[in-house]
Every structure is written in C-alpha cells, then in structure tokens.
Amino acid sequence: MKIDNGIIRSLLSAPLSPCLPVPMSPRLLVSLSPRLLVPLSPCLLFALSLCLTGCSRPNPEVEKRTAVDEFFARARSCRPSNGSDGEDAGSLKLAVESVVSAENATHVRLVAYARDEAVDFYLPIYRMSAGRWLINEKGRAYLLNEQCREFKLSESKPSPSSASIFWGGGQIPQDGRIRLNPGQAFEVTLVFPPLPDRTRVGALVYDGRVLPFTLLSETQRR
C-alpha cells in the first residue's frame, strides 16, 4: 500500500496536545510506523499516575499512631496527674479490645489479664453514698475526647463467660475484686454516653491508667 509522504509530514509537523488523539483515518492507523504514535504516551502516563494515586490506600496503623500522638499532644493538660500510660504499667495488664460509639451510648470492651504472677483486678462498683462508680473505693473510669471533655461511666457489664468462671454467674463481689492467676483474663464492657460524631481519637482512663483508642472505622460507629 502506498502512503502519501505529504500527509505524513503534515502530521509530524502539527502541534500535538498531550492528551488529545491525533485525527487520522483507519487506513493510516494500520499503515503508519509505531514511532508515529509515541507522542500520545504522555496521556497514558497521566492516566496511569491517576490510577496509582486513586488505588493507593492509607496505612491504618500509621493513621492510628498519628491520631494518638496528636491526641496526647493536645490533651496533655487534662490527663490525670497520677496517670500512667498504656496497658503494661505495673503487673496488671489492661487492653482496650474494642470501642463502638452508637447513637445512645459508647461501649468499650476492656480486658484485664495476668502474665507471670497473680494480681488483683477491681471492677467499678456503684456506691450510693458517693453517687458514682468507684474502683477499689477511690478510682474512677471515664472517657476523654480530643477537647478534654469527660464522659462518665454509666454501666459496667462483665462478660457472661468471665462472670461464670470467676463467681459462677452470680452476684459481682461487693468490693469488685477479681483475683487473676497467671494466664487468666477477665473481660468487661464499660458503657458511657455517646461520643460526638467528629471524635477520631480518645482515651479510657481506668483507675489512673490511660488507654488510648481510635474511631477511624465506620464499623465503630452505629
């Protein structure tokens, strides 16, 4: 097939937009050398870069760590003066297993466990004389949000399995004391008022222990 050299020269000399195709007939698309299609590659590269940007996902662990660091930087002034950081302070280990902020309440699932030695864990007990929930007669359990606002405990619900193991499913011990032997764990759900919708990070303060958590997932809001 014979190609008109004048048509080819006019195509090569014409200005090319980086993302607009060059008008040409099907006959020329079949006949021209692949080198004539190279100027269209910037458009392809631009599309690939958009795809890579759109398909990338933030690292949840990095987001969580950043949010917690920002929270403590802002909330340093409202932390309890005798508070200790994290789950590993002392021989009693505490961990926030989950936080679900619903329309009417916030549910925090807390796990207490002992590793190498027996240790006492105290549940919150409502004291009529004090008019509030107390841990071992003096400690408190409450939530803190980013603005240092406190959300007081409204209910404490040991898990059925823990209640069955430690006191046969009957009444909670009057002093709230649970003896954990090495390797044992106790689970309790603490109920607080609902957190504001904009809350991204907060902390459970349990008898002076500060346990941060994040609310970055939609499944944590119901």
N, C-alpha and C positions, 0 to 999 in steps of 0.2 A: 504494500500500500504506500502511495506517495504522499508525503506531508509537505504542505506549503511552508517553506522556510520563513516567509514574511510573517505568517501568523505566529510562528514560534518566537521570532524576535520581538514582536509586539507584546506577547505575553510576558516574556522575560523582562522587558523594559518597563512594564506598567507597575505602579506602586502597589504593594501588597499590604493589606490590613492584616495584623497578626491573628485575628480571629474570624475573618470573613473568607469563605472559599472563593477561589478564582473562577469566574464563569467560563466554562468550556463545554464543548459538545461531547457526547458519549464517544464519538469516533476518536477525538483527541485523547480522552482519558485512557483508551485502550492502547493508543499508539505511542504516547509520549514516554520518554525515559523516566524512571522513578526519581531521578535527580530534580525534575521539574516540580515535584510535589514537596520537596524539603521545606520551602518557605511556610507551609501550613503547620509545621511541627510546633511552633510556639503556642498555638491554640490547644494542641494536645497536651503539652506540658502544663498549661494553665489548668486544664480540666483535671489532670492527674493530681496537681497540688491541692485543688479544692476537695477532691475525693479523700486524699490523705488527711487533710485538716478536719473534714467532717466526720471521718471514720474514727479518728483518734478519740480515746476516752480518758478522762482524768483518773488518776490512781486514787481509789477510795482511802487507802491508808495514809497517803500524803495529805489528802484533804482533811482527814480526821486529825492528824497530828498538827497541821497548821491551825485548824479551828480551835483545838485545845490550847495551843500556845497563845493564840490571840486572846482567848477567854481568860487565861490566868494573868496575862499582861494587864487586861482591863480590870479584872476582879480581885487583884492582889489586896486591895484595901478592905474588901468585905469578907475575906476568908477569916475563919475563927483564929484568934491569936494563939491558941494551943493546938491548932490543927496539924495533922501530919499528912503527907502526900501518899497517894497510891495504895495498892492492895497489899503490899508486902511490909508495911510498917508493923513491927512487933511480931509476936508469934502467931497471932490470929490473922489469917489471910481473908480478905474480903474482895469480891469482884462483882461488878455490875454486869449481869448476863444479858439484860435487855431493857429497853425503855420504849414504851408505847404511849404517845400523847394522843388521847382521844378527846372527843368533844366535851365530855363531862369530867374526865379525870386523867391523871398521868400514872401509869403503872410501871414501877421499877422492880425488876426481879433481881434480888441480891442473893449471892451465895457466900456463905462463910465456911471455911474449911481449915483443917489442921494438917500439917505435914508430918513433922518428925516427933512432935510431943503433944500431949493432951493440953487443951486450952478451953477456957470458958467463953461462950458467946452469949450476949444478952439481947433478947428481943425487946422491942418497945412495948411498954405496958401503959395503958391509960390510967392515970392517977386522978381520981375525982378531987382530992384535996388540992392538987396543983392545977387542975383544969387543963391538963395537956398530957401528951405522950412523953414518957421518960424512959431512958435506957440506963439500967442499973441505978435508978433513983435520981440521976443528975444529968445524964447525957441526953442529947436531942437528935432527931432525924428530920432533915428538911432538904429541899432543893434550892439551888441558886441558879438564876439565869444570868445572861450577859450583863444586865443592868443592876446586878447585885440584889435583885428582889428575892425575898424568901417565900417559899411555898411550904406551908406547914403540913406535917403528916396528918392524914385523916383516917387511915385504917392500916392495920398490919395483918397479913394473911399468910401464915405458914403453909407450905405446900402439903397436900394430903399425905404424900409419901414420907416427908420429913416428920410430920406430926405422928404418923403411925409408928415410925421407927423409934422416936425418942420419948414419946409418952403414951403410946398405944392409942392415939387418936382422941384422947380425952381432952381435959382442960389444959390450957397453957400453964406452966408453972407460975405461981404468983409473982415471983421475982423475975421471971423471964429468963432465968439462967439455963443455958444448954451446955452440957459437957460434951465436947468433941474430942474423941480419941484420935490418935494418929491415923490419917487416911479417911476420916469421916468428914462429911459435908452436910450443911443444913441450908435449905432454900426457903426464902420468904419473899412474898410480894408486898411492896410498900405502895400505898395509894396516896396520891397528892392531888391538889387542884390542877386543872388543865393549864398547860403552859401556853403562852401566846403563840400564835401561828408563825411568827417570824423567828422563833427560837431555833438556833442552829446548834448550840452547844450549851452545856450546863454542868452542874456537879451535884452529886448526892453527898451531903455532909452527914455522916453516921457516927455519932459519939466522938466528934472531933476528927474523924478520918475523912479526907476529901477525895472523892472518887469521880473523876470527870467522865462525861459521856457526850455523844453527838447525836443529833437528829437530822442527819443528811439524807436519809432514805424516806421515800414516800410511804413505804410499808410501816414506818414507825409512827405514822400519823393516821388516825382513823376517825 
